[in-house]
């Protein structure tokens, strides 16, 4: 005889909202992936500017990777719980 478990109900609207959020993150992720190709190589920049831009880009790119993975994991959990 086990303890009674509460049944959690997840609204379909919650799932759709999370899915929309995930799609937006994926869109930004794809956009950022191609950003280096849009940087004009003919413009003379100081090495410090190039390094700063590269570091900022890397932080944003890695953060988006983490957010996408977390959102996808959360969505999977919600879907399995329904």
C-alpha positions, -999 to 999 in steps of 0.1 A, spaced: 0 0 0 16 32 -12 10 68 -6 -15 85 -28 3 107 -54 -11 140 -65 -19 143 -101 -4 174 -117 -23 189 -146 -5 209 -171 -25 232 -193 -21 228 -230 -17 266 -232 14 263 -210 29 238 -233 22 260 -264 37 290 -247 69 271 -238 71 257 -273 68 293 -287 96 304 -264 118 276 -275 112 284 -312 122 321 -305 154 309 -288 162 286 -317 157 315 -341 181 337 -322 206 309 -319 206 303 -356 209 340 -363 239 344 -339 255 313 -354 258 332 -387 267 366 -373 305 363 -380 298 361 -417 279 394 -416 308 412 -400 326 433 -425 362 420 -427 372 451 -447 366 475 -418 397 481 -398 392 474 -362 415 476 -332 425 442 -318 409 451 -285 375 457 -303 377 425 -321 386 405 -290 358 422 -270 332 415 -297 344 379 -299 341 374 -262 306 389 -260 295 368 -289 308 336 -273 290 344 -240 257 351 -257 260 320 -279 268 297 -250 240 312 -229 215 306 -257 227 270 -260 220 265 -223 186 282 -225 175 261 -254 186 229 -237 168 239 -205 136 249 -223 136 217 -243 141 196 -212 112 215 -194 89 210 -224 97 173 -225 89 170 -188 56 189 -192 46 167 -222 54 135 -203 34 147 -173 2 151 -192 
